[in-house]
Amino acid sequence: MSNKQTLVVSAVGIFVCYFYFAILQEKITRGRYGDELQDDGSRGERFTYMLALVGVQCVCNWIFAKALLTITPQPVDGTPKVYYASSALTYLLAMISSNMALRWVAYPMQVVAKAAKPIPVMLLGVVVGRKSYTWKKYLFVLLIVVGVVLFMFNDGKANSGTVLEHESLGQLLLIMSLSMDGLTGAVQERMRAHSAPSAQHMMLAMNGWSAAIVSVGLLATGEGKAFVLFTSRHPQLFTHLTLLALTGALGQLFIFMMVSSFGALACSVVTTTRKFFTVLFSVLFFGNVLCVRQWIGAVLVFCGLFADMFFGRKPQPVKKLAKEKEKSEGVPLTDRQ
């Protein structure tokens, strides 16, 4: 394919895969299975097995990374296992708390909150890593902070078609998820400084360690058995999980195509644009209506993200830029929810 065709195919692939991924994720975490009468008078069982949901995604991502390394072998990875284990734990906690939050907050709130990932990354970079940033970077992150505050501020009025109970708990889980994302980024910076592993090696090791940790949790809590029983009662869940894993893996493939052909910046623009349209899609098709204040907040967040992409980066030597593009530092992990 020509460069133009590759760009179109990659961008459309990312949009389609992650749009459908978002639909499936909201359907699984917010929908109901079956028609049995529940104790609270509602009908249908809620899916509450977040460890199992994250475990399925981690296993599928591990298989995908293994396949990529088989097709395109990378140099031997000399990263200490303790880095991968600690990074996998924070990565896992970020995914679990983010998925759990969907039980109490609307999907657009989750997307906007997770788009604010530069906030904890910068804070931990300053406090822990003693890094310095340009004034533009601080300005753009401040813009994101203001947008998130506007979006998540609770004025006591119902702002969606469905009244969400315990929304504060969901917001607390999102804050925890962002904090874990920041810790994950800090550990990954240590990895890159130590041995600069490729994105494929990072994806393989982190998802492998995460799957192992989840397996222990599923056995210790008994959620694994309950999850199997739930799936046997509602076999359509197996179809939803399979499609979720497939769209996630295909989305990763298109991300790799985009990064390898056009670099990490082009990929970031596409994935960030995708998140904005995911919010719009959720509003139009799932009835998650936003008030004017929330629309302003969402626009500020995404304006801050785009401005940071194009104007907030420090100039780097050509050799260093080429090296970073070749490694595609951690890009496969950036588009998770």
Salt bridges, closest charged atoms under 4 A:
GLU26 OE2 - ARG30 NH1 3.78
GLU45 OE1 - ARG233 NH2 2.97
GLU45 OE2 - HIS234 NE2 2.70
ASP155 OD2 - ARG293 NH2 3.33
ASP181 OD2 - LYS114 NZ 2.55
ASP181 OD1 - ARG336 NH2 2.82
GLU189 OE2 - ARG192 NH1 3.17
ASP308 OD2 - LYS137 NZ 3.11
ASP335 OD2 - ARG274 NH2 3.08
